[in-house]
Amino acid sequence: MAQVTTVDDVTVIATESLSKRFPRVTALDRLSVDVGPGVTGLVGANGAGKSTLIKILLGLSPATEGRAEVLGLDVATKGGDIRERVGYMPEHDCLPPDVSATEFVVHMARMSGLPPTAARERTADTLRHVGLYEERYRPIGGYSTGMKQRVKLAQALVHDPQLVFLDEPTNGLDPVGRDEMLGLIRRIYTDFGISVLVTSHLLGELERTCDHVVVVDGGKLLRSSSTTDFTQTTTTLAIEVTDTDEHPDGTRAVREALHARGVDLLEGGGGLPGAGHVLLLTAQGEETYDLVRDVVADLGLGLVRMEQRRHHISEVFTDSDAQQDTQRKEAVGHGG
């Protein structure tokens, strides 16, 4: 897809001490963050300030203080230019029920400045991309929730933006529909080079979809880093082995053999019957792998897996005090 202007290689969105205050609520509190190209997740509980931030970035709502730029354009003075280059998928259902997806998306393409023929061609291409091509002439009122979400995604993409804001795009979807939507979101960048800012209150979704994650809590920046930093590999090694006639409890045999070699196992591994239980130990470099391999081979057991455990993105909340931790986990659908 053609690019309208050259996007800075480093920063797509930048905010500096950005605040938005309402009479009784502070939606954003001195938020400073830089977002580069790719798929970025903006995560936080409902009411954390995610939708407010998007409205400010689109130039639709003025900040109380601070400043922000989108694609190098100041949101306070260049809102119209930003909206020409950015697609927006709103959270709430806002689709007319009595028109078809084709009619609606063509209309939105025309509103974005595309001439009639180009609008129809882009609409057909975009609806095919989001998986609605066969249903494109049916009235939207008869669509499922998942299909309506795809229409909203299509209208955000139809004018070939450089960046799209997707506000809670998986809301109301079943697990299959959620996975399909997340796959579509990933392809927006990998297939077309369009950067994405996607909001969600479900941390697990963003872990497997985004390159970068920004966590906001109470309007404040809690953390901003690459997904790999969030889920960085730990030094905890998980081992699972098969049982044999000679060693009907293979895990116990490995545990005893490792203990005899001076290796202490961590709590949380073992203790379950059969071949499915897992031993956990702290890896001390390559020699730990060699030792485990040799022990398992000497015992004549099969090695089902030997891998390093990874942090889950939701563990970003475990650094806070217990009360805040519990509240945040509940708010963001911990483990979702």
Secondary structure by P-SEA (a helix, b strand, c coil): cccccccccccccccccbbbbcccccccccccccccccbbbbcccccccaaaaaaaaaccccccccccccccccccccaaaaaaabbbbbccccccccccaaaaaaaaaaaacccaaaaaaaaaaaaaaaccccccccccccccaaaaaaaaaaaaccccccbbbbccccccccaaaaaaaaaaaaaccccccbbbbbbcccaaaaaacccbbbbbcccccccccccccccccccbbbbbbbbccccccaaaaaaaaaaaacccccccccccccccbbbbbbbccaaaaaaaaaaaaaacccccbbbbbbbccccccccccaaaaaaaaaaacccc
